Every structure is written in structure tokens, then in C-alpha cells.
Amino acid sequence: MSLTHLAPEYIRAIAPYVPGKPTSELARELGLDEASIVKLASNENPLGISPKAKAAMLAAMDDLSRYPDGNGFELKAAIARRFGVAPNQLVLGNGSNDILELAARTFLTPADTVVYSQYSFAVYPLATQAVGARGIEVRAVEYGHDLDAMLAAIQPDTKLVFIANPNNPTGTLCRPGDVVEFLEKCPPQVLVVLDEAYTEFLPKEKRLDSIALLQRFPNLIISRTLSKAYGLAGARIGFAMASPEVADLMNRVRQPFNVNSLAQAAAVAALDDLDFLRETVRINAEGMAQITAAFVRLGVPFIPSYGNFITFHVGDGPALNRYMLEQGVIIRPLASYGMRDSLRVSIGLPEENARFIAVLEAALDG
């Protein structure tokens, strides 16, 4: 007897999120030397972890028999100092994925709708469906958000809008003035989740001062992560900045120990390691130039990106992905986004980028 019927239909209909393939899994599948595999699939920091964060984690290990600080006092204080917000405006998450799901679990019911863009982060429809709400996907323009169309798509039963800026997986960016205009026109009872997982990679002239907007728009929730530029993907640290009222409600739903002690210690130290952050941004800019120059030379169409990854188009996406895997290079297929013949490659170290380019060129020549 199957027990699947005990779950609501909207849970049974979920297609689980598929993460990037680990190097160990590929090594087992194809009999490759794991040390020879290059993983450029999950937008991870190629520099690894901040030395300050590593030292902080080692120092915190002696207290692992104790529960973490459920309120994250030190981490909230560090975020507050760094970004100029009050601790009561903060919600800590087990990665920013947790923040997105917390927003959905806190505010949505099966009677509500959520607006998000085509080709935007896969977690938005998953978080929506997991609480039984209905997603409204708005057609993208040049692989990016059409904010006017998203505004027009808001219904009387809409409670949440997700905006990824820069967007994953396409790397597109909304102009700062367009985001402000969207917030000005958005009904005040509709919460806008601005997902800024990749904001650290933006040049200053392209960056929206979203934190300053919190005072003007109490319906704004800003989601950030330390998984990308700060190099803590494995520690799982995300946080939301919002009005104290919204943050309080999300904290009521949040699990009391959702951020472990080592992660909290690492995050406090990483936020203070600005040299590591600057080096990360420099390596990313140079790697982006290295890969895009190769795309231009090889005649490979791509979407100009403002993140630490770039999406490109080929004649047969699945075939190229298989070839890359066989050569020990892991990139991200995008068929699940409705982009069968597009793939996303993360920016790595110069030698990792060169390996990807060489394998791509061999595939195109073959």
C-alpha cells in the first residue's frame, strides 16, 4: 500500500531541485580521478574559504557539544555593523535558500499567488508549490525580468513577488531605477523578495542601494548569502533584511537552531575579511573576461552576465554536457529551466577556465 496519498497533491507534484553534480559522484560514475575533475557548475568561490573564516571555525570546534546561539547575536551584530541595519531587521537562514522558503512559509497559504520571472531561480516555484500557493510565471525579456509585465501580473490574491538581481541562471540585471519604480507601483500589501545573492560581483555604478529602500518600502525583503563571494557555500549562511515587523514574523517560523555554531563563527569572520572579498571580485572579473573572450573567438552565443557565472547556447545542450562530463568538466545544464540547449558555467581559477575552454573548443571542432 502506497502512503503517498497522505501528502497533499501539490507536494506530490513537486519535481525536486537538482543541485550541481559533486566531483565524487562523477568520479564514481565514469571511473575518473577525482583530483583531475574541474567543477564549474554551482557558482562556488574558486578561492575557497577565507583564511579568517577557517581560523574562526577551528576555534569554535571546542564548543560543538553545546547548542548554537539560536538568536545568532554575534552574527546579527556583525551583519548590522557591516550593512547599517538594526538587529531586529534580520533573519538568519541555512543559506539564502532557507530565507526564500521562510518567506513563503510565513506569508503564503493555498489561497495565494506568487509572481516570478521565467528563467529565474528554481527555488521560487518550489517554495511556492511547497505551501500550496499558485505561481504566476511572467515571460522574460532577453532572458531577464520584465518588471512592467510582472507588475501587471499581480492579482488581488498575490502576496509575494520574487525578483533575482542579478538573476540566476541567466546573469541578467535590472536597472536600479526600474527596481525602485517597481516598488513604488507595487501594492503595499504585496511583499517583494529581492534576491541579491550575487550583488557583491556588481560594479558600484550598477549596484542598487537596496538597503536604503527598506525605510521607504516596509514590504521589501532583501535576501543575501555568504555562499558565493564569501566562499561559505558548505557552511550554509544566508540572511534577510526587512522591516522589524516582517522580520519578527519570519523569525517565528524559523527553526531555532537553523544556523550551526561553526557557520555562525565563520560568517562573522568572513564579513570582516574584506581583502578576501576584493580578491574574489578581482578573480571573477578576470575570469569572466577570459571566458567571454573565448566565446567570442569560438562564435558561441552567450548572455552577458553580472554574476560569477555565464550562460551560453549551443546546438545540442545535453550532448555537450555529456561530453564535458566525460572529459572531467562539470558545468550546469539548464533544461529544467526550459533552456535545453543552454548551459551555465561558473567562473573558476584561470587554469580551470582554460580547461573548460579547451574542452569546449575540442567539442566544437569534433
Summary of the structure (lengths in Angstrom):
residues: 366
radius of gyration: 20.6
end to end distance: 51.1
largest distance: 59.9
contacts: 1210
relative contact order: 0.16
helix: 46%
strand: 15%
